[in-house]
């Protein structure tokens, strides 16, 4: 049996967030501020880190500049830490000119990156949920 070090967390960076308008007029749902300096995306990322999951990919597409900026400025591990939080943005390629067509499609279009991470286990999470959970207990 593996450990949480064997887990890649893939967090879905959200779409338009029409139900949260006007908070989502210029940002995606996961980038909506909460409790001062935090963003909704900080909840699942914090749950991962507190669960011992240190390889985290955030899939983004819609109004994502402020989300990218927040993640780049907030989640910088030191040189003694093997973890990372990366943005995997939607992209047009020679084989596909389409953006993500939903959450399952976002994961499908990032299968190359998911496989390249060589994690035996993949945990797929929403980037806009408010809950506290120990994923290590679930993994066990």
Residue pairs with C-beta under 8 A, 6 or more apart in sequence:
2 120
2 121
3 52
3 139
4 51
4 52
4 53
4 135
4 136
4 139
5 52
5 54
6 119
6 120
6 121
7 53
7 55
7 119
7 121
7 122
7 123
7 135
7 139
8 55
8 56
8 57
8 114
8 117
8 119
8 121
8 122
8 123
9 44
9 48
9 53
9 55
9 56
9 57
9 122
9 123
9 124
9 125
9 135
10 57
10 59
10 107
10 110
10 114
10 122
10 123
10 124
10 125
11 30
11 41
11 44
11 45
11 48
11 56
11 57
11 58
11 59
11 124
11 125
11 126
11 127
12 59
12 103
12 106
12 107
12 124
12 125
12 126
12 127
13 28
13 30
13 41
13 58
13 59
13 60
13 61
13 62
13 64
13 67
13 87
13 127
14 28
14 29
14 30
14 31
14 60
14 62
14 126
14 127
14 128
15 28
15 29
15 61
15 62
16 24
16 28
16 62
16 63
17 23
17 24
17 28
17 29
17 32
17 62
17 128
18 24
20 29
20 32
23 32
24 32
24 63
26 63
26 66
27 63
27 66
27 67
28 60
28 61
28 62
28 63
28 64
28 67
29 40
29 127
29 128
30 39
30 40
30 41
30 58
30 67
30 127
30 128
31 39
31 40
31 41
31 63
31 64
31 66
31 67
31 70
32 39
32 40
32 128
33 39
34 40
34 42
34 43
34 130
39 67
39 70
40 127
40 128
40 129
40 130
41 58
41 67
41 70
41 71
41 127
41 128
42 74
43 129
43 130
43 131
43 132
44 125
44 126
44 127
44 129
45 56
45 58
45 71
45 75
45 85
47 125
47 131
47 132
47 133
47 134
47 135
48 54
48 56
48 123
48 125
48 135
49 56
49 83
50 134
51 133
51 134
51 135
51 136
51 137
51 139
52 136
53 123
53 135
53 136
54 77
54 81
54 82
54 83
54 84
55 83
55 84
55 117
55 119
56 75
56 83
56 84
56 85
56 86
57 85
57 86
57 87
57 88
57 110
57 113
57 114
57 117
58 67
58 71
58 85
58 86
58 87
58 88
58 127
59 88
59 89
59 90
59 100
59 106
59 107
59 110
60 67
60 68
60 87
60 88
60 89
60 90
61 89
61 90
61 99
61 100
61 106
64 87
64 89
67 87
68 87
68 89
71 85
71 87
72 87
75 85
77 83
77 84
88 110
88 113
90 99
90 100
90 106
90 109
92 98
92 99
96 109
100 106
100 109
107 114
107 124
114 122
121 139
123 135
123 139
